[in-house]
Every structure is written in structure tokens, then in C-alpha cells.
Amino acid sequence: MHIVLLAEGDTERALAGHLKQFLDRRAEAAKRPKVALKTKTLTLNAANLRGRIRLELRNPEAIAVVALVDVYPRFASAQDAKAFLLDAAEHDPRFYAHVALHDVEAWLLPFWDHICARLGIRDRAKPGTQPEDVDLQRPPSKRLEELYRLAKPAQKYIKPIEMSVILKGKDLMIVAQQCPEFRALLNTLLHLSGLETI
């Protein structure tokens, strides 16, 4: 049995490995079987997405399809993004729509101090107290690009690589405590895996 995670970009797909580790640790602690998480590319073309969802749900081994997209830059709000996904899925009850508000890098901001220390940057204020409230004009990905340019020497922020590096060994519960959309994603995956939600 498996869950299909349709992820919009390389950064979201880099996150998937950390989600799987989180689920596996929870399954081991609960003495429950591990559920496979198959990550595939999501396209924002409604017709193509509809076809992909139908195809994945035809597989009897698929428990559900979970989609993850960024709100920025295509959608005006999380509600708009979720409505687009649900419409594409024709509101199939085995489909779950999730968003990164405003982009998936918001879920790295709880580790801002660690990122600054890695880059050798001091006294750089975190962009707000609520990572998912960082605005659309300068979304989290742009804030991280700016931060990496301040490193001595300046570094290029390469999204999927840095996602994996920053989250390595980190407790995703820290992100869940600060980011309601991330917590919702984790709870969907936990529920589908037959595990206790948080």
C-alpha cells in the first residue's frame, strides 16, 4: 500500500524524503507497518492534473493522492490553491489538497538561526514570528536568496539542495508548531498511514 504525493517542484520533492523519515519513525514507535510515500511531479494544468489523479487512484495499491503546491506565485490565497486542486480532482474523497503558504521555504524559516550560523551571518533578524505569514511581495524563498547573498563569501541558494541540507536531522515537529499548513499536511499523512495525528 502507498500514498502518492504529487509535488509541484524540486523543492517540494526534496521535502518528501524528510516527510517519509518522519512517518517511518512514528510507525516504528507505534509498532505499525510503514506506508510507502511515492512522490511524483504535479503539473498545474488542470486537465493534466485531473488525468494524473485519476490514473494514480486507479491503482488498487494507492491509499490516496496528496497534492502539495506553493501559493506563490500562481494563487492569490491558500483557499484559491486548494480550490484549484479539489476541482481538478473532481472532489474525489481519496484526494487531499495541501499548500505551502506562501512557498515551501516558509517551512525552513523556523530554522533561521541555524541557517544564519551555517552561513556565518550574525544579527540578521528572522522575517517575522509566523513563517507562513511572510508576505507574497517577498516570499520566504526570496528572503532565503537574499540571506545567502549576504554570506561571506556570497552563496547561491539552490532550493532543493538547501531544503535537504537545512532539514537534515531536524525535528519536523518544530515546523508543525509554527506552521498550520505544514501541520495539516503532516496530519493528513499520519491519518492515511494509520498513525495518531498531532
N, C-alpha and C positions, 0 to 999 in steps of 0.2 A: 504494500500500500504506500502511496506517496501523495504529497501535496505539491501542486505546481505553483511556483512563484513566477509570475510574469513581471519582469522588472524593466523599467524604461531605459536605463542606461548602464554604462560600465560601472559607475559608482554604486548604483543600487545592487548590481550583481556582485560587486566586491563585498557589500554588506551581507549578502546571503550566507557566506561561509561562517560569519560570526553568529548569525541567527541560528544556523544549524548546530553550532557548538553549544549555544545556549539551550536549545531544545534537547540535545543529547544529554547534557549534564542534568537537566531536570528529569528526563526519562530515567536515567541511571539512579538518581536519588529516590525516585518514586517506584523503582523496580518495575518499570513499564517498558514495553518494546519501543525502540526508536523508530520514528517515521521518516522516510526519505523526503528530502526537500529538493525538488528538481527545478532549477532556475532556468528560465528561458526568456528570450527577448520579447518585449512588448512593443508594438507599434501603435502610434496614436492615430492611425487611420481607423475610423470606426468600423468600416466593413471588414478590413483585415483582422482587426481585433476580435470582432464577432466570430469570424471563421475560426480563429485560433482557439478561442474559448470553447466553442462547440466541439472542435477536434479533441482538445485535451479532456473534456468532460465525457467524451465517448469511451475513453479508456476505463475499463472496469476497475483498474488498479488505482485510479485517481480518486482521492477522498474529496478534493475541492481544488478550485483555482483561486489564487490570491493575486491581485494585481497591485503593484506599487508604482506610483508616478509622482513626480515633483509638481507642485502647484506652479512654481516659476519655471519658465516664462509664459507658458501657454494659457493658464487658467487664472481667472480673477480671484478665486477663493477655493478653499478645500471642498466646499459644497459643490461648486461647479465641476471640479475634477472628478469627484465621486459620482455625480450625476452622469457625466460623460461615460464613465466606466460601467456603471449599472445599466445605462441604456444600451451600450454596446453588448453587454452580457444578456440583454433581454430579461433582466431581473431574475436570472436563474438562482435558486436558493443555494446552490453549491458554489456560487461565485461571491468573493469578498473583495470590496474596493477599499484600498488604503492609499493615503497620500503622505508625502513628506512636505511639511509646511515650514518654509516656503520651498526649500530644496533639501535634499538628503543630508547636506552638510550641516544642517541645523542639529542633527544628532551627534555631531562631533563637538559642538560648542561646549557641552558640559566638561570637556577635557581641555579647555582653552589654556589653563595654566600649564598643563603638561606639554601642550603644543608649543607654547612660548618658550618653555625651558629647553625643549628639544632644539628649537631654532636659535637659542641664545638671545632671546629678546626679553628685556626687563620692563616692568612698569607699563605694560600695554593692557589697558582696561578691557575687560570682557564686553562684547557688544550686547549689553542688556542682561537682565536676570532670567528671562524666559527665552530659551533658544528658539522656540517656534514662533515667537513674536518679532523676530528680526525681519525687517520690512522687505517689501518687494523691490524698492528702489536700489537697495544694496543688500541683496540676499546673503545668506551665510557663505555660499561658495565664493562670492566676490570679497567678502571680509577675509576669508582664508587666503585668497590670492594676494590681497594687499599685505597681510601679515607675513607671508612667505617672502615677499619682495623686500621686507624690512630686515630679514635675516642678514647676518654678516658672515660670508658673502650671501648676496641675494639668491633665493632658490625659486624654482618654478614649482607651483602647486599642481601636481599631476593627480587628478581626482581619484581614480581607482587605486592607485598605489598608496596614496596617503590615507585613504579610508582604511585599508588593511593595516598599515603601519600604526596609525593612531589607535585603532581599536584592539590591536594585539594585546592580549592579557587583561583587557579592561572588563569591568563588570557592567553588563548592559542594563542592570537594574538602576544604575546611576542615571542613565539616559531616560529610562522609563519614568523615573521620579520627576524629571524636569520637562518631559515632552509627551503630552497627552496623545498625540497621533502615533508616536512610536509605541507607547504603552498599548494602544488599541491594536496595533499590528502584532505585537507580542502576544496579546491575549487571544487574538484570532488563531495564531499558530499553535499556541498552547492548547486551546479548546479543540482544535482539529486533531491534535496529537493525543487527545485523551488525557491531558495533564491539567493540574489545577492552575487557574488563572491568577493574575497578580492584582 
